Amino acid sequence: MRHRLPIALVLTALAAALGAGGVLAQIEGGDRGVAAVDSSNDFEVAGVRVDVSGPNADAARLAGWREAQRKAYTLLSQRMGAGAGTLPDGTLDSIVSSIVVENEQIGPNRYVARLGVLFDRARTAGLLGVSAAVSRSSPFVVVPVQWSTGVGTVFEQRTLWQEAWARFRTGSSAIDYVRPTGTGPDSLLLNVGQTQRPDRGWWRALIDQYGASDVLMPTVQLYRQWPGGPVIGVFEARYGPDHRILQRFSLRVGTSAGIPALLDEGVKRLDGVYQRALREGYLGLDPGLNPIMPVVEKPVEEASDLITDDPALAPTTLALTIQYDTPDAGAVNMAETAVRGVPGVANAATTSLALGGVSSMNVSYAGAPEALRAALEARGWQVIGNGTTLRIRRAAPTPSASPRTGTAT
């Protein structure tokens, strides 16, 4: 069981809960009824093992957390290619956002645990010399489907599979996951029947409610050998209204108590499958969900018909605001260059920059907004909105190759 605890947690009340016994006390998990979505963007280092002693239980636990911070930063530094670096404890306290207790045993003078450490991305990236911005995909709404004893469940009731996706930290993933919490209308709109319905119009209305561009349907089928015995999970990476499959694999755990760990590992592997499919071009946006309007060719007008001396008929210059995704600095230059290349654009400059999010630029255009929309769509951009505020997004090409499937046990 995993508990997320703030690093500044006061430990003074710990000794009273330990008792006077001389053996190690196993810390059990709490209530699993709440599946709050973890949307932290931190660096994570999991599975750090510590075994320390101290004059009392409080001192031993604090020493264990200090040692976990040091070990985790060394592992993170090596992972980011900065070598086996170390930092003083005071600096580590300022960049560690929380400690994840995966398993711990506490005694009067000893602390044995397996911990995870979360580092604040913005502060840690500067110390490691890496970029804090992450290039992300278009947003995908996640519909986790669990099949058990022949019954399929999504958000009709809370499931272990939904909780596993809620616990998963997406900070280092290239996929922009939109994870519904399962409350409100989620149980009515996103259910097993909807996952089998390929109607693009209905799906378009649904994913617009969640601010997404497409849908992912990670699926797991749980097979129990006997009550309390081994459990086999068959995981499938599915996506799109057509319920297409990217890859299938199986995992096994010895007892029913290990199902949460089984599902956590399945989520990590499915995330790897989706990221690889995105890099290889299989996870492109569905044209049925993100239609690109065709460009209507108009006959060429004579130059003499365009010349006018009437000021009322002369084209007026409009001030428009265009929003666009900026995963990195290169996206800013690409968007500004594309807009400036449209005939009639007198000026295009970014006024609100948000690397890793959505930026805005002010555009001066001699013409109607519909003409600017048509010109941008002809250059391969998807344009959303009306009037003087537009949202543009680079339209992803639909891959012609079929996705590969594989089985790993």
N, C-alpha and C positions, 0 to 999 in steps of 0.2 A: 504494500500500500504506500502511496506517495502523498506527502503533505508538503505544501508550499508555505514556508515560514519566512517572515521578514528577518533580515540579518540583525536588526536592532532590537529583536525580541528580548525582553527582560527575563533572566533565568533564575531570579531569586526564589520563585515559588516552586522550583523543580524538586528540591530536596524533600519537601513535605509530602510529595506524591510518590516518592521512591519506596518508603517504608524502611524498616531496619534490617531487612534480610541481607545476607551476605552474597547471594547469587545475583546474576544479571537478570534484569526484568525486561521481558520482551514488550516493546511498544507496539500496540495493535493499531489498525487503521480506524478511522472514524466513519461517519455516515457517508454513504455513497449516493444518497438520494439527490444531491445537488450536482448538476453537470454544467457548471459555469464554464463558458468558453474562454480558453486561455489565448489571448491575442497579443501576448508580449512579443517584443521584437528583439529580445536579448540573445547574446551568445550563450549556449548551453553546453556544459560538460557534465555528463552523467556517469554514474558507476564509480565514483571515487571512494575507495575503501580506507578507513582510518581505524586505528586501534591504539588508544592513548590512555594514560593514567594520570591521576591528579589527587590533590589532598582531599577533595570531596567531589560529589557528583556534578555540581555546577561547574567547578574548575575543569573537570575532565571533559565535560561536553563542550565548553567553550574552546578548550585546547583542540578538541577534535574538529570543530568547525574552522578554527584558524588553520590547522594543517590541511583540511580539505580545500580551503581557498588557495593555499600555496601550490598544492599539487594540481588543482584545476587550472590555475593560470599558466603553469608550466606546460600542461597538455594543450591548452588553447594556443599558446604562443608557438608551439611546434606545429600544430595543425594549420596555423595561418602563415607558416613559413618564416617566422621571426626568430627561430632558434629557441633553445630552452631558457627563456628569460625568467627572472624573478623580480618581485617588488616588495617593498616594506609592507608590514601588516596594516599600517595606517592608510596607505594608498589602496590596498586591496579592499579595505572596509568602504572606501568611497566609491569603488566601481562595482562591487558585488551588490546586486539588487535583491537577491533572495537565495535561500538554501532550500533545496528539495530533499526531504528525508525519505529515502526509498526504503530503508530498513535500519533500525537502530536498537541497541541493547545497552541499558544503562545500569551500572552498579554503583555502590557507595564510593568507589575509587577508580572506576574504569569505564571507558566509553568505547564501544565497538559499533560501527555503523557503515552503511553504504549510502553515500550522499551524492546529490547533484548540485552544481553551482551555476547560477545565472549571473552573467556579467552585463552591465548596462552597455548597449551597443555603441552609443555615441561617445561615451567616455573611454571605453576600452579600445575602440578602433584607432583613436589618436595615439594611444600608447603603443599599439602594435604596428602602426604605420600602414594600416589598411583603410579602405573606404568604408564608411558606415552605410552608404546607400546600397540597396539591393535591387537589381533589375528584376522586375516582376512581370508576370503574364497578365493578360486580361482577367478580370474577376470571374471566378467559377463558383456557382452555388453548389454546396456539397449536400447530397442526399444519401446518407448512409443506410443501406438496406441489410438487415439481419434476418437470416432464415434459420429457424430452430424448430425441431419436431414438426417440420412441414408447414410452419406458419411464418409468413413474412411480415416484418414490422419495420417501419421507418420512424415516424414521430407519433404514431397512434398511442404509444406508451413509451416510457423511458427504457432504453436498452443499454446493455454493456457496450455495444458497438457505438452508439451515440456518445456515451461517456468517454470512450477511447478517443474519438475524434475531437471532443471538447478539450481533453487534456493535451492534445498534440500541440506543440509550439511551432508556429509556422515562420518564425523570424528568419531562418536560414533557407527557406524553401523559395524556389523561383515561381511557384504557383501562388497566385493570389486567391486564397480560399475565402469564401463567404459561408460561414457556418451558422445556420439557423439554430436557435436555442431550443426549439421544440415547444414553445409556449404560444399562446394566442391562436392565430389561424393556421399555424404550421401543421398541426395534425390533420386539418381538413384539406389544405392545399397540396401538401407533400406527403403522399402515402404510397403504398405498394402499387395500387392501381395506376397512379399517375406515372410511375416509372415505366410502365408497359404501354403508355399512350404516346405515340409519335407525333401527334398533332402539333405543328410548329406554332400555329397561332395561339393555342392555349399555353404552350411553354413560353412563348414570348411574353405573354401577359404575366406569367408567374415570375420569371427571372427578373423582369422589370421591377417587381415589388421588392426584390432583394438587392437591386443595384448591380446585377451581374450581367455577363454577356453569353454565358453558356452554362452547362450543368455537368457535374461529375457524379457518378453513382457507384462509389466503392461498396462492394457486396461481400458478405461473409456467410458461409453455411457451416453451422456447428453440428458435429456428429459426436455424440457421447457413446462410448463403448459400453458402459454400464454405469449405474448411479454412483457418483463419486470417483469414477475411474478416469482413464485417459479421454481426452477430448481432442478431436481433429478439426481444424479450421481450414476451410477451402476459401481462399480470397480471390476476388476477381476485380480487376481495374476496368470499370466500365465508364462510358462517357457519352454525352449527346442524347438527344431525344430518341434516337434509334437504338439506344441501349447497347452500343457497340463495345466490344471487349478488346482491351489492349494486351492483357496478360493474366494468367491464372497460376497460382502456386498454393501449396499446402504447408501448414505448420501443425505441430503436435505438442501437447502438454500432458504431463503425467496424471494430474488430478484436476478436478473441477475448480479447486482453489486457485489454480494458475491461469484461469481464463482471462482475467484483466491483463496479465503480462503477455499472454498470447495475442490479445487484440492490440496492445500497444506496439508489439513488434510488427504485427500485420499493417498497422497504420504507417509505420516508418517505411516499410518496404513498398507499400502502395504509393507513398509520396515519391519514392525513388523512381517507380515506374512512370508516374505522371510527369516528373521532371525530364526523364529521358525521352518520353514521347514528345514533350514540348520542344526539346532541342532538335529532335530529328524531324519535326514538322508534322507529326501525326495528330497533334492536339490543336489543330487550327480551329478558328471560330466557324461555326456552322453558318453557311450563307442564308439558310432559311430563318435563322434567328437574328442574323445581322445583315439584312438585305442592303445591297448597293444599287441605288437607282441608276438605270441606264442613261447615258448622255444623249440627248436629242439633238441631232444635227439640224441646224437652221440654214436656209439659203443665204449666200453671201450677198450683202447689200451693196449698192453702188456708193462710192465715196461721196458723190455729190448729194445723195440723200441724207448723209450723216452731218453735213455742214449746215449750221444754223447760226443766225445772228440774234435769235430771240433768247435773252437770258433765262426766261422761264422754261425753255426747252433744253437748256444745257444740263449735262449730268451734274448732280450734286455729290459732294464728298461726305460719306457717312463715317461715323466713328463706331467701330464694332469691337466687341470683346470676344476673344477666342480662347477657350480653355483646351489644354492638351496635356497628355501624360508625359512626365519627365522622370523616367527611371534613372537617368544619368545626364551628365553635361552634354553628351553628344546628341541626345534627343532634343535639347533646346535649339542647337544650331540647325538640326534637320528640319524642325517645325518652322523656325523663322525663315529659313531659306525657301521652303516650299511655299509659304504664304507670300513672301516677297516676289516670287516668280510668277504670281498670277497677274495678268494684265489688268491695270487699273488700281493696283495697290500702290499707294504713295508712301506708306510707312508701316512697318510692323516691328514692334519692340516689346520684349517681355517686361512686364511691370510687376508681376508677383511670381517669384521663383520658389518652387518647393520640390527639391530633388527627392525622388522616391514617391512623389505624390502627383498632384495636378497643379500646373502653373497656368498663368493667364498672360495674354499679350493684347495690347491695344493696336488696332489696325485702322488705317485711314484708307477708305476704298471709294473710288469714283464709280458708283453704280448701285444696283439694288442688291440686297443680301442674297436673293435667290440666284443671281448671277455668280456671286462668289461661291455659294454652295456648289453649284454645278461645276465650276472650274476646279474646286478642290476634289470633288468626287471623280472628275476625269483624270486627276493625277494620283488616284489610288487611295484617297482618304475617305473614311467614313465620317459623315457630318450629321450631328444630332442637334436639335434645337431650332428655334425660329426667331425672327426679328433680329435684334442687334447683338444677341448673345448666342454663340455657337460653341459646340464641343466637337473637336475633331479627334479621330483615332485612326492610326494606320491599319488598314484592312489587311488581315492575314490571309494568304492564299490557301485554298483547300488542297491538301496533298492528294495526288493521284494514286500513290501506292497504298496497299492494304496494310494495316498494322500487323506486326508480328505477334504471335502468341507463343508462350512457353510454359513449361511446368517445372517447378522446382520443389522438392520435398526436403 
